[in-house]
Amino acid sequence: MRTVLSVSLPEKVAAELEAIAKAMGRNKSDIVKESLGLFLWETKFRNIKKELSTKAKAAGVVTEEDVFKAIS
């Protein structure tokens, strides 16, 4: 199932998107979908990293060396 989303962009951003899409031979919608997918993935990654960092610090795992010792 698909959902249609209407997005309003500032003129400068819209012009940049148009130029990049044309240069890459891609449509704007695909570029926006890919960009949003990357944004969502990075946001999830940061949240998981933050949660695990808190747990690691509580367990005394602070440096990369601590991580290697814990998994070795």
Distance bins in CASP14 RR format, pairs under 12 A and 6 or more apart:
PFRMAT RR
TARGET T0000
AUTHOR 0000-0000-0000
RMODE 2
METHOD distances of the structure
MODEL  1
2 29 0 0 0 0 0 1 0 0 0 0 0
2 33 0 0 0 0 0 1 0 0 0 0 0
3 33 0 0 0 0 0 1 0 0 0 0 0
4 29 0 0 0 0 0 1 0 0 0 0 0
4 33 0 0 0 0 0 1 0 0 0 0 0
5 29 0 0 0 0 1 0 0 0 0 0 0
5 32 0 0 0 0 1 0 0 0 0 0 0
5 33 0 0 0 0 1 0 0 0 0 0 0
5 36 0 0 0 0 1 0 0 0 0 0 0
6 29 0 0 0 0 0 1 0 0 0 0 0
6 32 0 0 0 0 0 1 0 0 0 0 0
7 13 0 0 0 0 1 0 0 0 0 0 0
7 14 0 0 0 0 1 0 0 0 0 0 0
7 17 0 0 0 0 0 1 0 0 0 0 0
7 28 0 0 0 0 0 1 0 0 0 0 0
7 29 0 0 0 0 0 1 0 0 0 0 0
7 32 1 0 0 1 0 0 0 0 0 0 0
7 33 0 0 0 0 0 1 0 0 0 0 0
7 35 0 0 0 0 0 1 0 0 0 0 0
7 36 0 0 0 0 1 0 0 0 0 0 0
8 14 0 0 0 0 1 0 0 0 0 0 0
9 15 0 0 0 0 1 0 0 0 0 0 0
9 16 0 0 0 0 1 0 0 0 0 0 0
9 17 1 0 0 1 0 0 0 0 0 0 0
9 18 0 0 0 0 1 0 0 0 0 0 0
9 28 0 0 0 0 1 0 0 0 0 0 0
9 31 0 0 0 0 0 1 0 0 0 0 0
9 32 0 0 0 0 1 0 0 0 0 0 0
9 35 0 0 0 0 0 1 0 0 0 0 0
10 16 0 0 0 0 1 0 0 0 0 0 0
10 17 0 0 0 0 0 1 0 0 0 0 0
11 17 0 0 0 0 0 1 0 0 0 0 0
11 18 0 0 0 0 0 1 0 0 0 0 0
12 18 0 0 0 0 0 1 0 0 0 0 0
12 19 0 0 0 0 0 1 0 0 0 0 0
13 19 0 0 0 0 0 1 0 0 0 0 0
13 20 0 0 0 0 0 1 0 0 0 0 0
13 28 0 0 0 0 0 1 0 0 0 0 0
13 31 0 0 0 0 0 1 0 0 0 0 0
13 32 0 0 0 0 0 1 0 0 0 0 0
13 35 0 0 0 0 0 1 0 0 0 0 0
14 20 0 0 0 0 0 1 0 0 0 0 0
14 21 0 0 0 0 0 1 0 0 0 0 0
14 28 0 0 0 0 1 0 0 0 0 0 0
14 31 0 0 0 0 0 1 0 0 0 0 0
14 32 0 0 0 0 0 1 0 0 0 0 0
15 21 0 0 0 0 0 1 0 0 0 0 0
15 22 0 0 0 0 0 1 0 0 0 0 0
15 28 0 0 0 0 0 1 0 0 0 0 0
16 22 0 0 0 0 0 1 0 0 0 0 0
16 23 0 0 0 0 0 1 0 0 0 0 0
16 28 0 0 0 0 0 1 0 0 0 0 0
16 31 0 0 0 0 0 1 0 0 0 0 0
17 23 0 0 0 0 0 1 0 0 0 0 0
17 24 0 0 0 0 0 1 0 0 0 0 0
17 26 0 0 0 0 0 1 0 0 0 0 0
17 27 0 0 0 0 0 1 0 0 0 0 0
17 28 1 0 1 0 0 0 0 0 0 0 0
17 29 0 0 0 0 0 1 0 0 0 0 0
17 30 0 0 0 0 0 1 0 0 0 0 0
17 31 1 0 0 1 0 0 0 0 0 0 0
17 32 1 0 0 1 0 0 0 0 0 0 0
17 34 0 0 0 0 0 1 0 0 0 0 0
17 35 0 0 0 0 1 0 0 0 0 0 0
18 24 0 0 0 0 0 1 0 0 0 0 0
18 25 0 0 0 0 0 1 0 0 0 0 0
18 26 0 0 0 0 0 1 0 0 0 0 0
18 27 0 0 0 0 0 1 0 0 0 0 0
18 28 1 0 0 1 0 0 0 0 0 0 0
18 31 0 0 0 0 0 1 0 0 0 0 0
18 32 0 0 0 0 0 1 0 0 0 0 0
19 25 0 0 0 0 0 1 0 0 0 0 0
19 26 0 0 0 0 0 1 0 0 0 0 0
19 28 0 0 0 0 0 1 0 0 0 0 0
19 31 0 0 0 0 0 1 0 0 0 0 0
20 26 0 0 0 0 1 0 0 0 0 0 0
20 27 0 0 0 0 0 1 0 0 0 0 0
20 28 0 0 0 0 1 0 0 0 0 0 0
20 30 0 0 0 0 0 1 0 0 0 0 0
20 31 1 0 0 1 0 0 0 0 0 0 0
20 32 0 0 0 0 0 1 0 0 0 0 0
20 34 0 0 0 0 0 1 0 0 0 0 0
20 35 0 0 0 0 0 1 0 0 0 0 0
21 27 1 0 0 1 0 0 0 0 0 0 0
21 28 1 0 1 0 0 0 0 0 0 0 0
21 29 0 0 0 0 1 0 0 0 0 0 0
21 30 0 0 0 0 1 0 0 0 0 0 0
21 31 1 0 1 0 0 0 0 0 0 0 0
21 32 0 0 0 0 1 0 0 0 0 0 0
21 34 0 0 0 0 0 1 0 0 0 0 0
21 35 0 0 0 0 0 1 0 0 0 0 0
22 28 0 0 0 0 1 0 0 0 0 0 0
22 31 0 0 0 0 0 1 0 0 0 0 0
23 31 0 0 0 0 0 1 0 0 0 0 0
24 30 0 0 0 0 1 0 0 0 0 0 0
24 31 1 0 0 1 0 0 0 0 0 0 0
24 34 0 0 0 0 0 1 0 0 0 0 0
25 31 0 0 0 0 1 0 0 0 0 0 0
26 32 0 0 0 0 0 1 0 0 0 0 0
26 33 0 0 0 0 0 1 0 0 0 0 0
26 34 0 0 0 0 1 0 0 0 0 0 0
26 35 0 0 0 0 0 1 0 0 0 0 0
27 33 0 0 0 0 1 0 0 0 0 0 0
27 34 0 0 0 0 0 1 0 0 0 0 0
28 34 0 0 0 0 0 1 0 0 0 0 0
28 35 0 0 0 0 0 1 0 0 0 0 0
29 35 0 0 0 0 0 1 0 0 0 0 0
29 36 0 0 0 0 0 1 0 0 0 0 0
30 36 0 0 0 0 0 1 0 0 0 0 0
30 37 0 0 0 0 0 1 0 0 0 0 0
31 37 0 0 0 0 0 1 0 0 0 0 0
31 38 0 0 0 0 0 1 0 0 0 0 0
32 38 0 0 0 0 0 1 0 0 0 0 0
32 39 0 0 0 0 0 1 0 0 0 0 0
33 39 0 0 0 0 0 1 0 0 0 0 0
33 40 0 0 0 0 0 1 0 0 0 0 0
34 40 0 0 0 0 0 1 0 0 0 0 0
34 41 0 0 0 0 0 1 0 0 0 0 0
35 41 0 0 0 0 0 1 0 0 0 0 0
35 42 0 0 0 0 0 1 0 0 0 0 0
36 42 0 0 0 0 0 1 0 0 0 0 0
36 43 0 0 0 0 0 1 0 0 0 0 0
37 43 0 0 0 0 1 0 0 0 0 0 0
37 44 0 0 0 0 0 1 0 0 0 0 0
37 45 0 0 0 0 0 1 0 0 0 0 0
38 44 0 0 0 0 0 1 0 0 0 0 0
38 45 0 0 0 0 0 1 0 0 0 0 0
39 45 0 0 0 0 0 1 0 0 0 0 0
39 46 0 0 0 0 0 1 0 0 0 0 0
40 46 0 0 0 0 0 1 0 0 0 0 0
40 47 0 0 0 0 0 1 0 0 0 0 0
41 47 0 0 0 0 0 1 0 0 0 0 0
41 48 0 0 0 0 0 1 0 0 0 0 0
42 48 0 0 0 0 0 1 0 0 0 0 0
42 49 0 0 0 0 0 1 0 0 0 0 0
43 49 0 0 0 0 0 1 0 0 0 0 0
43 50 0 0 0 0 0 1 0 0 0 0 0
44 50 0 0 0 0 0 1 0 0 0 0 0
44 51 0 0 0 0 0 1 0 0 0 0 0
45 51 0 0 0 0 0 1 0 0 0 0 0
45 52 0 0 0 0 0 1 0 0 0 0 0
46 52 0 0 0 0 0 1 0 0 0 0 0
46 53 0 0 0 0 0 1 0 0 0 0 0
47 53 0 0 0 0 0 1 0 0 0 0 0
47 54 0 0 0 0 0 1 0 0 0 0 0
48 54 0 0 0 0 0 1 0 0 0 0 0
48 55 0 0 0 0 0 1 0 0 0 0 0
48 56 0 0 0 0 0 1 0 0 0 0 0
49 55 0 0 0 0 0 1 0 0 0 0 0
49 56 0 0 0 0 1 0 0 0 0 0 0
50 56 0 0 0 0 0 1 0 0 0 0 0
50 57 0 0 0 0 0 1 0 0 0 0 0
51 57 0 0 0 0 0 1 0 0 0 0 0
51 58 0 0 0 0 0 1 0 0 0 0 0
52 58 0 0 0 0 0 1 0 0 0 0 0
52 59 0 0 0 0 0 1 0 0 0 0 0
52 61 0 0 0 0 1 0 0 0 0 0 0
52 67 0 0 0 0 0 1 0 0 0 0 0
53 59 0 0 0 0 0 1 0 0 0 0 0
53 60 0 0 0 0 0 1 0 0 0 0 0
53 61 0 0 0 0 1 0 0 0 0 0 0
53 62 0 0 0 0 1 0 0 0 0 0 0
53 63 0 0 0 0 0 1 0 0 0 0 0
53 66 0 0 0 0 0 1 0 0 0 0 0
53 67 0 0 0 0 0 1 0 0 0 0 0
54 60 0 0 0 0 0 1 0 0 0 0 0
54 61 0 0 0 0 0 1 0 0 0 0 0
54 62 0 0 0 0 0 1 0 0 0 0 0
55 61 0 0 0 0 1 0 0 0 0 0 0
55 62 0 0 0 0 0 1 0 0 0 0 0
55 70 0 0 0 0 0 1 0 0 0 0 0
56 62 1 0 0 1 0 0 0 0 0 0 0
56 63 0 0 0 0 1 0 0 0 0 0 0
56 64 0 0 0 0 0 1 0 0 0 0 0
56 66 1 0 0 1 0 0 0 0 0 0 0
56 67 1 0 0 1 0 0 0 0 0 0 0
56 70 0 0 0 0 1 0 0 0 0 0 0
56 71 0 0 0 0 0 1 0 0 0 0 0
57 63 0 0 0 0 0 1 0 0 0 0 0
57 66 0 0 0 0 1 0 0 0 0 0 0
57 67 0 0 0 0 0 1 0 0 0 0 0
59 66 0 0 0 0 1 0 0 0 0 0 0
59 67 0 0 0 0 0 1 0 0 0 0 0
59 69 0 0 0 0 0 1 0 0 0 0 0
59 70 0 0 0 0 1 0 0 0 0 0 0
60 66 1 0 0 1 0 0 0 0 0 0 0
60 67 0 0 0 0 0 1 0 0 0 0 0
60 69 0 0 0 0 0 1 0 0 0 0 0
60 70 0 0 0 0 1 0 0 0 0 0 0
61 67 1 0 1 0 0 0 0 0 0 0 0
61 68 0 0 0 0 1 0 0 0 0 0 0
61 69 0 0 0 0 1 0 0 0 0 0 0
61 70 1 0 1 0 0 0 0 0 0 0 0
61 71 0 0 0 0 1 0 0 0 0 0 0
62 69 0 0 0 0 0 1 0 0 0 0 0
62 70 0 0 0 0 0 1 0 0 0 0 0
63 69 0 0 0 0 1 0 0 0 0 0 0
63 70 0 0 0 0 0 1 0 0 0 0 0
64 70 0 0 0 0 0 1 0 0 0 0 0
64 71 0 0 0 0 0 1 0 0 0 0 0
65 71 0 0 0 0 0 1 0 0 0 0 0
65 72 0 0 0 0 0 1 0 0 0 0 0
66 72 0 0 0 0 0 1 0 0 0 0 0
END
